[in-house]
């Protein structure tokens, strides 16, 4: 298999895992994933990502803290986040949601079922590990941009080692709770988390795949 084919396989096989086996990933594998992700390019080599990784009781404590935040506090993020979606963005978000709900047998009118599924974001879908990503405040959106590259590299390295992932922006809605629980300094902005572990392939939530845009939809060619 060529290097390019191997990369394509990783990109095509990776998906957002929403159910995990109760099996921990070894520290050695986690360290390898982090070192691989740290090779992501960044502006002026700032490498703005700071990572808080949970395991064992640390994961359970963070899970409980975030569920409490979701149940008892109002969303408040370090970054602006969209409150409405329009055009193709709305269609893609709706399609992804419908696919998930259909896979789980949640009807469109079942608001409680949908809320319960949303709550699972803050239990991290039962993942044994969570990596919380923060960036220094002074770098603003450019630090966030670079951290996106880190997250992608993390997910691909994990996939190459048989470890499933789901990047989650949802925790950014409760940045204060994350900051308090993990003692994140005030000069660090909470961006996202990556839940990871070994996938429960039999769970319905892991048995649908989202579509990707065609070249015509995402590219404007300027040849002249």
N, C-alpha and C positions, 0 to 999 in steps of 0.2 A: 504494500500500500504506500503510495506517495505521501509526502508531507502534506500536500494540498488536500488530497483525498481524506487523510486522517482529520484535518481541520474541518472539512465539510461534514464529516461524520459526527464530530463533536457538536458542531453548530446545529445540525439537523436532529440529533438525538436528544439534546438537552431540552428540558421543559420545566415549567414551574411546578415543583412537587408540593402537593398539599396533604400528604399523609406519609408518616414515617414509621419505620420499625423502631422498637425501643432498644436500639443497639448503638453504642457510642462509636465514634470514629477515633482511631488511635491518635495520640498527640503527634506522632511522627508524620502521619498523613496530613493532619491539620497544618503543621508547620510547613510542609512541602507546598500545600495549597497557598498559604500566605506568602511564602517566598516567591512562588510563581506569580501571584497577583501583584506583588511589589515590583515586578518588571514592567508594569504598565507605563506608558509614556506620560509625562506631565510637564506643564509649563515651567520652564527654567529648572527642570528637575526638582521642583518643590516637594514632590511626593507628599501631597497634603493629607493623605488618608491616615487617620488614627483608628485603630481597630480594637474593640472590646469583645473578647470571645468568651462565651459561657460553655460550661460542661457540668454534668452531674447536678449537684444541689444548686450550683450557680444558675443553671438554666431554669430550674424549678422556681427559684426565688424571683428571677427576672420575669418569668411567665406570670407568676401571681401578681407582681407589681404592675405589669402592663394590663392585665385583666381588670385589676382594681381601678386603674386610671381610665380605662374605657368605660367601665360601669358607673363611675362616680364623678368624673371631671369633664369639662368642655375641651374640645380640641384647641390646641394652641401650638403653632409650629414656628421654628426658627426661620424658615423660608416661606415665601409666598407659595401657595398651592392652589390649583384650579378648583373652582367651585361649580363650574358648568362646563359642558363639552358641546361642541357644535360640529356640523359637517361630518367628514369622514372619521374624525376623532370620536365623536359620539357613537357612530355606527360600530366602530371597532370595539369600543368599551362595552357597548350593549351586547354585541355578539359574543365577546369573551364571557360576560356575565351569564348570558343565556346558556352557553355551552356548559359552564360549570353547574348551574342550577339544574339543567336537564340531566346531566350525568348523575346528580345526586337525588333526582326525583323531587326537586323543590318547585312547586307551581309558581307562576308569575304573581298570583294574588296572595301568596303565602308570605306576608310581611315578616311574621315572626321567624319563619324558617330562614328567610334571607338575612335577618338581623343576627340570628344565631350563627349563620355561616360567616358573616362579617366579623363576628366576635372571635371566630377561630383564628383570624389574623393575629390576634393578641395572645393566643395560646401557642402561636407559631406552629400550628398544625401538628403538634406533638413532636416536633423536631428535637433531637437531643442536644443540639448546639445552635447558638445564635451568634453571629458576628455583627456588631453594631458599628457603623461607619460614621465618623465625624470628620470635619475639616475646619481649619483655622478661619476664624471670622474675617481676618483681613484679606483673604483671597476671594471672598464673595462667590459669585456664580462660577468663576473660573476654577476655584477649588472643587466645587460640586461637579463641574464638567470632568475634571481629572479623576475624581472618585468614581464616576461612572465607568471609566476605563478599568479602574481597579476591580469594580464589581463584576464586570464582564470577564476579566481575566480570572478572577476567583472562581466564577461559575464554570468556565471551560476547564480549568485545572481540576476542579472537583469532579466534573463529568469524566475526565480522562482517567480518574482513579476510582470510578464506580460510586461516587458520592453525589447524591441528589441535592438540588438547591432550589430556593425560591427567594429572589430579591423582594424586599417588602418596604415600600415607602410609607406604609401605614403607621409605623411607629413614629415617624416625623410629626404626626399630628399631635403627639403627646410628648413633645421634646422635654418639657420640664420634668416629667416623671422619669424619663430615661436619664436625664442629667442628674437628678437626685439619687436614683438607685445606683448608678455606676460612677458617681462622683466625677462627672465630665466637667472639665473647667469651663468657666463662663466664656472664654475666648474660643471655644470649640462649638461649632454648629452641628446639630444632629441631622443627618441626611437620610439614612436608611438602615435596614438590617438585611442580613442574608441568613435565613434559616437553612440548616443543612444536616444531612444524615443519610441513612440508607432508606431508599424508597420502599413503601408498601405498595407493590405493583398491583395487588388485588383490589385496592381501594378505588371506588368509582371516580373519585376526584382526580385520580392520576390516569384516567383512561379517555381523555380527549386532548386534542391538540389545536392550538390556534393557527390561523392562516397568516401568511406574510404578504406584504404589498408586492406588486409586480414592479419591474423596472420603470414602466411607463408611469406608474403612480408615484414613484419616489424620486425620479431623476429628471432634471431638465438639462438637455444636452446643448452646449454652446460651441458649435463647430465653426462658425463663421463670425 
